Amino acid sequence: MARACIFCGGTPLTKEHLWPNWLRRKIQVAPFPHRLKQEIDGTASRDVSFEHPPFDQQVRAVCASCNNGWMAQVEGRAKLLLEPLLGFSGRSLHRRQQRELATWALMKAIVFDQLHPGEQAVLAEHRQTLFDDRQPPREGLWIWLATYNAEQVAHYAYQGLKLTPPGITEEPEDPTVYTVTFTVGPVAVQLAGTNVDGLSFDDIVFPQLDAVRIWPSLGNVSYDQRVVMTTRTLEVFSTAIYDDLGKRSAPSPPPAA
């Protein structure tokens, strides 16, 4: 049976670039060596080397109607906001602009998820809300922006966790908490989503990373791009949500004697 569009269920599917043409033109980098290593249960299953231009990956997951319609409109609105940020110029972002960037960020995270369709992390209900409302869900999703030194031209990391509420012992079939971290030149984007009742990331902080939250909006924000992460601190940014979850779920220490 032919695969259908992940948003509307339509066919046929078209190839969708993970990164749009305008961005690949903006950040012109020659092909460079890649190495892909994979392990399963500690045993190397894949080790290949090749040269490939960055930003050239494609997935076949959306139909032409979505790709050339509402998705192109989301990309166009985000482009106007992102282009100045690629030069570390920073800017203030009001609520509508934050919503436009958050919509774009979730759309990108969902498309990235199709690189590994058997191991998707983004919640299906978040994908459906994006398609229905053309914006992210108002509950259960948080999105931040930070600034990276762009040592790696494009970085992408995702994690899914099958977390269950207290009192539930049966493991869910799909992840109930996910994080996606990706970079666009110097712009680092962090998403955290969940459908676990009572779980919130409203109060999470990213020490010394100067990350600003754009969803849910807290009002006008200043994305100054003054504090620049290294690749090491980008990894801290990528794992901060799970570190926070670990601290919350750690057992309480025994009472002092």
C-alpha positions in Angstrom: 0.0 0.0 0.0 1.4 3.4 -1.0 2.4 5.8 1.8 0.1 8.8 2.4 0.9 12.4 3.3 1.7 12.6 7.0 -0.5 15.7 7.3 -3.6 15.3 5.1 -3.4 11.6 4.1 -3.3 12.5 0.4 -1.3 11.0 -2.4 1.0 11.0 -4.3 3.9 12.0 -2.2 6.6 14.5 -3.3 10.2 14.8 -2.1 10.5 17.4 0.5 13.9 19.0 1.3 14.5 19.1 5.0 16.0 22.5 4.4 14.4 25.0 1.9 16.1 26.3 -1.2 16.5 29.8 0.2 18.5 28.5 3.2 20.7 26.3 1.0 21.5 29.3 -1.1 22.1 31.6 1.9 24.5 29.2 3.6 26.7 28.1 0.7 29.0 25.3 1.8 30.9 22.9 -0.5 30.3 19.1 0.0 32.3 17.8 2.9 33.1 14.3 4.4 30.4 12.6 6.4 30.7 9.4 8.4 27.7 7.5 9.6 28.1 4.9 12.3 25.4 2.9 13.9 25.4 0.3 16.7 22.7 -2.1 17.8 23.2 -3.5 21.3 26.8 -2.5 21.3 27.6 -4.2 17.9 28.5 -2.0 15.0 26.0 -2.5 12.2 26.9 0.3 9.9 30.0 2.3 9.1 30.0 4.3 5.9 31.9 7.4 4.7 30.8 9.7 1.9 30.9 13.3 0.7 27.6 15.2 0.6 26.5 18.8 0.5 24.8 20.0 3.7 21.1 20.9 3.7 20.5 18.6 0.7 18.6 15.7 2.5 15.1 14.9 1.3 12.2 12.8 2.6 9.1 11.5 0.8 6.4 12.2 3.4 4.1 15.0 2.2 1.9 15.6 -0.8 2.3 18.4 -3.3 -0.8 20.1 -2.0 0.6 20.5 1.5 4.2 21.0 0.3 3.4 23.8 -2.1 0.5 25.2 -0.1 0.3 25.9 3.6 3.8 24.5 4.3 5.3 26.9 1.8 3.4 29.8 3.4 4.8 28.8 6.8 8.3 28.7 5.4 7.9 32.1 3.7 6.8 33.8 6.9 9.6 32.2 8.9 12.2 33.2 6.2 11.5 36.9 6.8 12.3 36.5 10.5 15.2 34.0 10.2 17.3 35.8 7.5 18.5 38.6 9.8 19.2 36.1 12.6 21.7 34.1 10.3 24.0 37.1 10.7 23.8 37.2 14.5 22.0 40.5 14.3 19.3 39.6 16.9 15.9 41.2 17.1 12.8 41.7 19.3 10.0 39.3 18.6 6.3 40.1 19.4 3.7 37.4 19.9 2.7 37.0 16.3 6.3 36.6 15.2 6.9 34.1 17.9 3.9 32.1 16.8 5.2 32.1 13.2 8.6 30.9 14.2 7.1 28.3 16.6 4.8 27.0 13.8 7.8 26.7 11.5 9.9 24.9 14.2 7.2 22.3 14.8 6.7 21.8 11.1 10.5 21.2 10.7 10.6 18.8 13.7 7.8 16.8 12.1 9.5 16.5 8.8 12.8 15.7 10.4 11.0 12.9 12.2 10.5 11.2 8.8 14.2 10.5 8.5 13.5 7.6 10.8 9.8 6.8 10.2 9.9 3.6 12.3 11.2 5.6 15.3 9.2 8.8 15.3 9.1 10.9 18.4 6.8 13.9 17.7 3.3 13.2 19.0 0.7 12.4 16.3 -1.8 14.8 18.0 0.7 17.6 17.7 1.1 16.9 14.0 -2.6 16.9 13.6 -3.0 20.2 15.5 -0.5 21.8 13.3 -2.3 20.7 10.2 -5.8 21.6 11.5 -4.9 25.0 13.1 -1.8 26.0 11.2 -0.1 26.7 14.5 1.3 24.6 17.4 -0.9 23.2 20.2 -1.5 25.7 23.0 -0.8 23.0 25.6 1.8 20.4 25.9 4.5 22.0 23.8 7.3 24.4 24.6 9.8 26.0 22.2 12.9 28.0 22.8 15.5 29.8 20.7 19.2 30.1 21.5 22.4 31.0 19.6 25.1 28.6 18.4 28.6 29.3 17.0 27.6 27.3 13.8 30.7 25.0 14.1 28.5 22.3 12.8 26.7 23.6 9.7 23.5 21.8 10.7 22.7 19.9 13.8 19.7 17.7 14.5 19.0 15.6 17.5 15.8 14.0 18.8 14.7 11.9 21.8 11.5 10.1 22.6 10.5 8.8 26.0 7.6 6.5 26.9 6.8 8.1 30.2 3.7 7.1 32.1 1.8 9.0 34.7 2.0 7.8 38.4 -0.1 4.7 38.9 0.0 3.5 35.3 2.2 0.4 34.9 1.5 -0.4 31.2 4.1 1.0 28.9 2.6 3.1 26.1 3.2 2.0 22.5 4.6 5.4 21.4 6.6 8.2 23.1 4.7 10.4 25.4 7.5 13.0 25.8 9.8 14.2 23.0 12.5 16.7 22.5 13.9 17.9 19.2 16.9 20.2 18.9 18.1 21.5 15.6 20.3 24.4 14.3 20.0 26.7 11.3 23.4 28.3 11.1 23.6 30.2 14.4 20.0 29.7 15.4 19.4 26.8 17.8 15.8 25.6 18.3 14.7 23.4 21.1 11.2 21.8 21.3 9.8 19.8 24.1 6.3 18.2 23.9 4.2 15.8 26.0 0.7 14.4 26.4 1.2 13.4 30.0 -1.3 15.1 32.2 0.3 17.4 34.8 3.8 17.4 33.2 5.0 20.9 32.4 8.2 22.5 31.3 7.0 26.1 32.1 9.7 26.6 34.7 12.7 24.9 33.0 15.8 27.1 32.7 18.9 26.7 30.5 21.7 28.0 32.7 24.0 30.5 31.0 22.6 29.7 27.5 20.4 32.8 27.2 17.6 30.8 25.6 14.3 32.6 25.1 11.0 30.9 25.1 8.7 31.6 22.1 6.0 29.1 22.8 3.8 29.4 24.7 4.5 33.1 24.4 5.2 35.1 27.6 4.9 38.4 25.7 7.4 40.3 23.7 10.9 38.9 23.9 14.3 40.1 23.0 16.4 37.5 21.1 19.7 39.3 21.3 22.1 36.5 20.2 24.8 37.8 22.5 25.5 34.5 24.3 26.9 32.0 21.8 26.9 28.3 22.5 29.8 26.0 21.5 29.2 22.5 20.3 29.7 21.2 23.8 27.1 23.5 25.3 24.8 22.7 22.4 24.8 19.1 23.6 23.9 20.4 27.1 21.0 22.3 25.5 19.9 19.2 23.7 19.8 17.0 26.8 18.5 19.7 29.3 14.9 18.5 29.2 15.8 14.9 29.9 18.2 15.9 32.7 15.3 17.9 34.2 13.0 14.8 34.0 15.7 12.7 35.6 15.9 15.1 38.6 12.1 15.1 39.0 11.9 11.3 39.0 14.9 10.6 41.2 14.0 8.9 44.4 14.0 11.1 47.6 17.0 10.7 49.8 16.5 8.8 53.0 15.8 10.9 56.1 18.8 12.0 58.1 19.6 9.9 61.1 
